[in-house]
């Protein structure tokens, strides 16, 4: 009996390993694209986290990942239903821009005479663009945009403010 159970466990483990190997082999390009999208989103979010902003690493990584998944889904739908009239592969990515606009709008707060969260909202919007560009193999564009976003975020605009109460804080 123990021999039968051990043999069954060995067969199950071998089958699992084979199926996982096959899965990763067949989907390695998709996994790579999703991993790059998450990594770049994490970089942008890390900067926001370091300066104590509301949307941090998880938010930016999820926005980038979600955008990449939607673009990959759109690409798969376009390939599967290529002859279907009225189907445009740009429909889903166009709605990503609108949806992220609503998410970003939720980040913007107007308090007294200040506007808070505008830069973070723009960062979320750009992180969605990064995820979309990774999904369509524009790796250099994605990495370059990430570097530029980090450079923009690192600018300290504190020297341009009055000593009085802020009238339009862009962070």
Order of alpha helices (4+ residues) and beta strands (2+ residues): alpha-alpha-alpha-alpha-beta-beta-alpha-alpha
